Amino acid sequence: MTTSATAALTSHGATIPVLGFGTSPMTGGFSAEVVVAALKAGYRHIDTARKYGTERAVGEAMRASGVPRGDIFLTTKVSHENLRPADFARSVDESLAALKVDYVDLLMVHWPNPDIPLAEAIAALAKAKRQGLARHIGVANFNIALLDQAISLCTEPLAALQAEYHPYLDQTKLLAAARRHDLAFVAYCPLGRGRLFNDPVLSNIAKTHGRSIAQVALRWLVQQGVAAIPYSSNPQRIADNFNVFDFTLSDNEMARIAALRRVDGRIANPVERVPGGWD
Ligand SMILES: NC(=O)c1ccc[n+]([C@@H]2O[C@H](COP(=O)([O-])OP(=O)(O)OC[C@H]3O[C@@H](n4cnc5c(N)ncnc54)[C@H](OP(=O)(O)O)[C@@H]3O)[C@@H](O)[C@H]2O)c1
């Protein structure tokens, strides 16, 4: 049986555990102990970024947990200000030093930047992979046109696209584009940063299954073949969020949740950083 610990997406040689643990401090209460709790609960995919300021604590937690480095799929990202080649290389070096690791499993461009040619950023990304600093590479917050450009510019395969995705945000077109390119889709803010928790439809479906709304929202994503990286600072919720592989949503339930999409559902929205806008 597929369990939370073994479920993974494969893409261009990468094996990405379907449930990862987010470490952005934006939702509060972050510490190395929280990441240790996630690793103890079974998460083997940790998402950080240079911008979050959490890399040092993530590295500490990985060492303190006793989980072998090779068992953890570790992602970090280079911020949009640092996409010129020299800045990019420096940012990667700083990430590896803060994490105290020799490589990351996935290195991503965190956001596009209309003021820096995409070709420069993508060349720097590919170089980090060739140098062995990243096992796999990907992009976050790219729209479909940028994703197509990135793939045609990149001399190495892109393994993953990370983007906001939860029941209040329609990502049908972006998900189809990722699939066309055989990229793993990693959903951030999978719990809508807490906005989902009073939703009557989700609440009704959760009651039917004897589950929490968070578990239903995460199940809805993984049942679509999408990876998700929820954050929680609470050890009980961290463990509960990881427990979504022993129930199945019906087609009708999947469709009812998809119908919750809203035009104003996007949470992380500095659209000025995305050349051409989101669509
Ligand atoms: N690439 C990007 O640009 C980007 C942007 C945003 C986020 N991300 C990544 O995605 C990760 C997740 O996104 P996020 O942290 O913004 O939001 P999220 O995971 O959607 O939501 C986190 C919030 O939900 C609460 N929560 C978690 N589990 C819960 C449960 N079972 N019951 C009730 N409340 C629960 C947490 O509060 P408690 O702590 O109180 O449980 C926290 O406030 C980030 O940490 C980061 O790694 C990437």
The ligand as a Gaussian input file, in Angstrom:
#p B3LYP/6-31G(d) Opt

LIG

0 1
 N        7.465000      29.304000      -3.746000
 C        6.806000      30.257000      -3.125000
 O        6.769000      31.416000      -3.596000
 C        6.077000      29.949000      -1.848000
 C        5.139000      30.868000      -1.354000
 C        4.467000      30.551000      -0.178000
 C        4.734000      29.359000       0.485000
 N        5.677000      28.495000       0.002000
 C        6.009000      27.221000       0.718000
 O        4.794000      26.538000       1.006000
 C        4.741000      26.242000       2.402000
 C        3.300000      26.173000       2.877000
 O        2.633000      27.388000       2.680000
 P        2.213000      28.341000       3.889000
 O        3.073000      27.994000       5.055000
 O        2.223000      29.723000       3.423000
 O        0.680000      27.974000       4.135000
 P       -0.188000      26.625000       4.407000
 O        0.689000      25.443000       4.554000
 O       -1.278000      26.614000       3.404000
 O       -0.874000      26.984000       5.802000
 C       -0.144000      27.049000       6.983000
 C       -1.090000      27.532000       8.083000
 O       -2.095000      26.562000       8.291000
 C       -2.167000      26.238000       9.677000
 N       -2.393000      24.791000       9.775000
 C       -1.589000      23.812000       9.295000
 N       -2.137000      22.597000       9.508000
 C       -3.301000      22.817000      10.143000
 C       -4.315000      21.956000      10.623000
 N       -4.229000      20.626000      10.482000
 N       -5.382000      22.530000      11.256000
 C       -5.477000      23.866000      11.411000
 N       -4.532000      24.739000      10.968000
 C       -3.455000      24.211000      10.330000
 C       -0.850000      26.632000      10.277000
 O       -1.043000      27.070000      11.608000
 P       -0.369000      26.280000      12.862000
 O        1.099000      26.552000      12.748000
 O       -0.995000      26.954000      14.043000
 O       -0.726000      24.836000      12.724000
 C       -0.400000      27.780000       9.397000
 O       -0.908000      29.006000       9.897000
 C        5.562000      27.379000       3.021000
 O        5.909000      27.098000       4.363000
 C        6.720000      27.455000       2.058000
 O        7.652000      26.429000       2.318000
 C        6.320000      28.763000      -1.175000

